[in-house]
Amino acid sequence: MPTFIDESGDAGGGAGASTFFRLCAVAIPTAALADAIQSAVRRVKKDFGLPATYEFKYSASGIHPDRRMAFFRNVDGFDWKFATTSIKKRRLPPD
């Protein structure tokens, strides 16, 4: 089962550190389905004239809502699962 994990924020707690640390995991039942999803994402990139290396980032997509919606429309119909967590770092005990 192909599984992809990404994070947002930083693990540090010093000055300038992010308030939250977030993790997200996406699990796709089969490699063939992962390939189909990748093809759908490639089509969205091509439709918008984006480079193959372009990474869709939700936090930066507010200035391009059409891209964000096209991305989600194209991956919504696939059978994938995800789990997320958000850790408020200030609530963690100090080192």
PyMOL commands that set and color helices and strands:
alter all, ss='L'
color gray80, all
select helices_A, chain A and resi 31-47+58-63+65-76+89-91
alter helices_A, ss='H'
color red, helices_A
select strands_A, chain A and resi 3-9+20-27+81-88
alter strands_A, ss='S'
color yellow, strands_A
deselect
rebuild
show_as cartoon
